[in-house]
Amino acid sequence: MREADYDHTVPRRSEGTRTTLRPAQPWPEGRPFKLLSIDGGGIRGLLPALVLAEIEQRYLGGEPIGQHFDMIAGTSTGGIIALGLGHGLSAREIAAFYIERGDRVFPPGNWITRPLRSALGWVGITHDRRILEAELRRILGHETFGNSQVPLCIPAFEGRYGEPYVYKTPHHPDYKRDGRERMVDVGVATAAAPTVYRAVERDGYALLDGGIWANNPVMVGVVDALSCFAIERRQLHVLSLGTGRERFRVGRWARVGGKLLWAGPFVSAAMAAQSHNALGQAGLLLGRDRITRIDGPETAELVDLTEVRRAVKELPGIARILVEGMGKQVADQFLTGNQREAARLSRPG
């Protein structure tokens, strides 16, 4: 769209952002600040949901895990999981939502419709966002974002002005705008993958999937925690959950370059690089020993964003193996202490 076609009476969503350091909100001296970060990945969000559900079952007696964290950052499908946890749902309930309703959000089709949908994806969207919105309303109702039981940071991308945008609960006095949003609206905005759904057009803005710039939102959470609360870097402990890793190598033909040869691998390369970079930056800032990363094994054939049946078949076993290996470590680092009191103290007023 030409610049002249824009309605410039609509301000940038970033307009009015503080240009000085935020006054740090109080935090109990010496108490760890526990951050949960969840990657994007479409239906592969079932993997982190199952990992959390398995931890709930083994170490919390089924108690919802969300309030054992002082902040949750989630992008796209990870944002939907974060919203569910903030709403007070257990990870088991969220995983059941993916398993039981995944085919509604991403209909599998048949041998005729699947190739047609794949071809359509090159020139248009492949799925109806209204179905996702309706399904999210089943579990989130009409709850507002500001009523989350846990502070949340949910990345999206604003297309009118081409800017990253992070929805933030009012866990700092500076954050006045997003709390009025409905959780459902935040969910469809962060998950509006441009290869799958139309952009969310609301109040003059065009909102798209946060995975465009922060598919792994670990640094979004780390920066917000450090800028909002009076904590030292070493007080911050991060549990970062992935949705599977695709084996990416720049092959012989891709090394030649060109739009045609890079149309397919470009997205995979960008996603992998962003995630590695975010984790690397967080490690440099906090110390790598303060970050626990749990992700699926690297594979050459990653479950597709909309491949529900394969996800339901393969991911539960992977989640159990991951928790067998790292569940005790997660329990020791993140599931001890009075987290509900910490969550209460994290809310201003």
Sequence and secondary structure as in RCSB ss.txt:
>XXXX:A:sequence
MREADYDHTVPRRSEGTRTTLRPAQPWPEGRPFKLLSIDGGGIRGLLPALVLAEIEQRYLGGEPIGQHFDMIAGT
STGGIIALGLGHGLSAREIAAFYIERGDRVFPPGNWITRPLRSALGWVGITHDRRILEAELRRILGHETFGNSQV
PLCIPAFEGRYGEPYVYKTPHHPDYKRDGRERMVDVGVATAAAPTVYRAVERDGYALLDGGIWANNPVMVGVVDA
LSCFAIERRQLHVLSLGTGRERFRVGRWARVGGKLLWAGPFVSAAMAAQSHNALGQAGLLLGRDRITRIDGPETA
ELVDLTEVRRAVKELPGIARILVEGMGKQVADQFLTGNQREAARLSRPG
>XXXX:A:secstr
  GGGS TTS  TTTT  SS    B   TT  EEEEEE   GGGGHHHHHHHHHHHHHHSTT  SGGGSSEEEE 
THHHHHHHHHHTT  HHHHHHHHHHHHHHHS    TTHHHHHHHHTTTS  S HHHHHHHHHHHHTT BGGG SS
 EEEEEEETTTTEEEEEE SSSTT  SGGGSBHHHHHHHHT  TTTS  EEETTEEEEETHHHHSS HHHHHHHH
HHHB   GGGEEEEEE S EE     TTGGG  HHHHTTHHHHHHHHHHHHHHHHHHHHHH GGGEEEE   EES
S   TT HHHHHHHHHHHHHHHHHHHHHHHHHHHS S HHHHHHHTS  
